[in-house]
Amino acid sequence: MIEVSSASDIGCVRTSNEDSFGVFSPAVYVVADGLGGHAAGEVASRIVVASVHAMASEGAAIDTAILQSAVLRANEEVLAASAGNSSYEGMGSTATVLHVNEETGMAYYAHVGDSRLYLLRRGVFRQVSRDHSYVEELVARGQLSESEAQHHPRKNLLLRAVGVEEHLHVDGDSFPLESGDRLLLATDGLTNMVDDDELAALLGSNFAGVADRMVERALAGGGSDNITAIAIAYEMS
């Protein structure tokens, strides 16, 4: 059995919500954080979600490669839209996509950018996806600590995003789920405002309305960006 809680908010500072998200049958979830001025980011993130929706609607078996191909298709479509409209030039989007196969108990994901996929299992909360950002590279090289990365002036500089270049590498993997697992897909408007300990506490508490409570917490912390969360509770039938 799968339960889902989702929410998105413009935040306290931005004039438009350039985040997009989707919850589709069969158990396909996507968050996308648009990049680029003049609301072009909203166009890019919507293209990502539409591509994932189209993939989910095809009725074929879904695995990591299928999710990656949906992101790659979105990449082509964002690039084409940018080329055809000067006001869209430079737009892009993150993409974090998840599929839960209830029959096999497997989770599959594809990922580009700095939106995130988390797993809460038996009280341990961990980030499954890896940020494709400048500061994450510095952390990986040991040149920056995690706490320093949180406050780095270039923390939002992405090294990889949908719609930025023709040849895009999309991360992807799969892992078996356990009964009681909870998953979270989130844009950086949430993860920059609410720390991992608090996200874990929220995700592990009463599940009903949990995404709304996460958004409320980010707003209380300043809401400096658009905020989007999809929380998933998995129980073996």
C-alpha positions as CSV (number, residue, x, y, z in Angstrom):
1,M,0.0,0.0,0.0
2,I,1.2,3.5,-0.8
3,E,0.1,6.8,0.8
4,V,1.0,10.1,-0.7
5,S,1.1,13.6,0.6
6,S,2.1,16.5,-1.7
7,A,2.2,20.3,-1.5
8,S,3.7,23.3,-3.3
9,D,3.8,27.0,-2.4
10,I,5.2,30.2,-4.0
11,G,7.0,31.1,-0.8
12,C,7.3,34.5,0.8
13,V,9.7,36.2,-1.7
14,R,9.1,35.0,-5.3
15,T,6.4,36.5,-7.6
16,S,5.7,33.2,-9.3
17,N,6.0,29.5,-8.6
18,E,8.5,28.0,-11.0
19,D,8.3,24.6,-9.2
20,S,6.2,21.9,-10.8
21,F,5.3,18.5,-9.5
22,G,3.3,15.4,-10.5
23,V,1.8,12.4,-8.9
24,F,0.8,9.9,-11.6
25,S,-0.4,6.3,-11.9
26,P,1.2,3.8,-11.6
27,A,3.0,5.3,-8.6
28,V,5.2,7.8,-10.5
29,Y,6.3,11.0,-8.7
30,V,8.3,14.0,-10.0
31,V,9.5,17.3,-8.7
32,A,11.0,20.0,-11.0
33,D,12.5,23.3,-10.0
34,G,12.6,25.7,-13.0
35,L,15.5,28.0,-13.7
36,G,15.6,31.2,-15.7
37,G,14.0,34.6,-15.5
38,H,10.7,36.0,-16.8
39,A,8.8,32.9,-15.7
40,A,10.7,30.8,-18.3
41,G,11.7,28.5,-15.4
42,E,8.0,27.6,-14.9
43,V,7.8,26.6,-18.6
44,A,10.9,24.3,-18.3
45,S,9.6,22.6,-15.1
46,R,6.2,22.0,-16.6
47,I,7.9,20.4,-19.6
48,V,9.7,18.0,-17.3
49,V,6.5,17.0,-15.5
50,A,4.6,16.7,-18.8
51,S,7.3,14.3,-20.2
52,V,7.1,12.2,-17.0
53,H,3.3,12.1,-17.3
54,A,3.5,11.0,-20.9
55,M,5.9,8.2,-20.0
56,A,3.7,7.0,-17.1
57,S,0.7,7.0,-19.4
58,E,2.3,4.7,-21.9
59,G,1.5,1.6,-19.8
60,A,4.9,0.0,-20.3
61,A,6.9,-1.5,-17.5
62,I,8.8,1.3,-15.7
63,D,12.4,1.0,-14.6
64,T,15.4,3.3,-14.1
65,A,16.2,3.5,-17.8
66,I,12.6,4.4,-18.7
67,L,12.7,7.2,-16.1
68,Q,16.0,8.5,-17.4
69,S,14.6,8.5,-21.0
70,A,11.7,10.6,-19.9
71,V,14.1,13.2,-18.4
72,L,16.2,13.1,-21.6
73,R,13.1,13.7,-23.7
74,A,12.3,16.7,-21.5
75,N,15.8,17.9,-22.1
76,E,15.3,17.8,-25.9
77,E,11.9,19.6,-25.5
78,V,13.3,22.4,-23.3
79,L,16.1,23.0,-25.6
80,A,13.7,23.1,-28.6
81,A,11.4,25.5,-26.8
82,S,14.4,27.8,-25.9
83,A,15.6,27.8,-29.5
84,G,12.1,28.8,-30.7
85,N,11.4,31.6,-28.3
86,S,14.0,34.2,-27.3
87,S,12.2,34.9,-24.0
88,Y,12.8,31.3,-23.0
89,E,16.6,31.5,-23.7
90,G,18.6,30.1,-20.8
91,M,15.7,28.3,-19.1
92,G,16.2,25.0,-17.5
93,S,15.0,22.8,-14.7
94,T,16.0,20.2,-12.1
95,A,14.2,16.8,-12.3
96,T,13.9,14.2,-9.6
97,V,11.6,11.3,-10.6
98,L,10.6,8.2,-8.6
99,H,8.6,5.1,-9.4
100,V,7.5,2.6,-6.8
101,N,6.6,-0.9,-8.1
102,E,4.2,-2.3,-5.5
103,E,4.4,-5.8,-6.9
104,T,8.1,-6.2,-6.6
105,G,8.8,-3.7,-3.8
106,M,11.4,-1.9,-5.8
107,A,12.0,1.8,-6.1
108,Y,13.5,3.3,-9.3
109,Y,14.7,6.9,-9.7
110,A,16.2,9.3,-12.1
111,H,17.8,12.6,-11.1
112,V,19.4,15.8,-12.4
113,G,20.1,19.0,-10.4
114,D,19.7,19.8,-6.8
115,S,16.1,18.8,-6.0
116,R,16.4,15.7,-3.7
117,L,15.2,12.2,-3.0
118,Y,15.3,11.1,0.6
119,L,14.6,7.8,2.3
120,L,13.6,7.4,5.9
121,R,14.1,3.7,7.0
122,R,13.9,2.5,10.6
123,G,14.6,6.0,12.0
124,V,17.6,6.6,9.6
125,F,17.1,9.5,7.2
126,R,19.4,9.8,4.2
127,Q,19.7,11.6,0.9
128,V,19.5,9.1,-1.9
129,S,20.2,11.5,-4.8
130,R,23.3,13.5,-5.2
131,D,23.2,17.3,-5.8
132,H,24.7,18.3,-9.2
133,S,26.0,21.6,-7.7
134,Y,29.3,23.5,-7.4
135,V,29.4,23.2,-3.7
136,E,28.6,19.5,-3.7
137,E,31.6,18.9,-5.9
138,L,33.7,20.8,-3.4
139,V,32.3,18.7,-0.6
140,A,33.0,15.5,-2.6
141,R,36.7,16.6,-3.0
142,G,37.0,17.3,0.7
143,Q,37.5,21.1,0.1
144,L,34.3,22.1,1.9
145,S,32.4,20.7,4.9
146,E,28.6,20.0,4.7
147,S,28.0,22.9,7.1
148,E,30.2,25.3,5.1
149,A,28.3,24.2,1.9
150,Q,25.0,25.2,3.5
151,H,26.1,28.8,3.7
152,H,28.3,29.0,0.6
153,P,27.5,32.1,-1.6
154,R,27.5,29.8,-4.7
155,K,25.5,27.0,-3.2
156,N,22.7,27.4,-5.9
157,L,25.1,27.1,-8.8
158,L,24.2,24.0,-10.7
159,L,26.6,21.9,-12.8
160,R,23.8,19.9,-14.5
161,A,20.2,20.7,-15.3
162,V,17.5,19.8,-17.9
163,G,17.6,22.1,-20.9
164,V,21.1,23.5,-20.5
165,E,23.1,21.4,-22.9
166,E,22.3,18.8,-25.5
167,H,24.3,15.9,-24.0
168,L,22.8,15.4,-20.5
169,H,23.8,12.7,-18.1
170,V,20.9,11.6,-16.0
171,D,21.7,9.8,-12.7
172,G,19.6,6.8,-11.9
173,D,19.4,3.7,-9.7
174,S,17.1,1.3,-8.0
175,F,16.8,-0.1,-4.5
176,P,14.5,-2.6,-2.7
177,L,11.9,-1.1,-0.3
178,E,11.0,-2.3,3.2
179,S,7.6,-2.1,4.8
180,G,7.4,1.2,6.8
181,D,9.8,3.1,4.5
182,R,9.0,6.7,3.8
183,L,10.3,8.7,0.9
184,L,10.5,12.4,0.2
185,L,11.0,14.3,-3.1
186,A,11.7,18.0,-2.5
187,T,12.9,21.1,-4.2
188,D,15.6,23.3,-2.6
189,G,13.1,25.8,-1.3
190,L,12.3,23.1,1.3
191,T,15.7,21.6,1.9
192,N,17.4,25.0,2.2
193,M,14.9,26.2,4.8
194,V,14.4,23.0,6.9
195,D,17.3,20.9,8.0
196,D,17.5,17.1,7.7
197,D,16.8,16.4,11.3
198,E,13.5,18.3,11.2
199,L,12.6,16.8,7.8
200,A,13.1,13.4,9.3
201,A,11.0,14.1,12.3
202,L,8.2,15.5,10.2
203,L,8.4,12.6,7.7
204,G,8.4,10.0,10.6
205,S,5.4,11.6,12.4
206,N,1.7,11.4,11.6
207,F,1.6,11.0,7.8
208,A,-1.6,12.7,6.9
209,G,-0.9,16.3,5.7
210,V,2.9,15.9,6.2
211,A,3.8,17.7,3.0
212,D,1.7,20.7,4.1
213,R,3.5,20.8,7.4
214,M,6.8,20.7,5.7
215,V,5.8,23.7,3.5
216,E,4.5,25.5,6.6
217,R,7.9,25.0,8.3
218,A,9.8,26.3,5.3
219,L,7.5,29.4,5.2
220,A,8.1,30.0,8.9
221,G,11.9,29.9,8.2
222,G,11.6,32.7,5.6
223,G,10.2,31.0,2.5
224,S,12.9,32.5,0.3
225,D,12.2,30.3,-2.7
226,N,9.3,28.2,-4.1
227,I,8.7,25.1,-1.9
228,T,7.6,21.7,-3.1
229,A,7.4,18.3,-1.4
230,I,6.0,14.9,-2.2
231,A,6.0,12.4,0.7
232,I,5.4,8.7,0.2
233,A,4.6,6.1,2.8
234,Y,5.2,2.5,1.7
235,E,3.7,-0.6,3.4
236,M,3.8,-4.1,2.0
237,S,0.4,-5.4,1.3
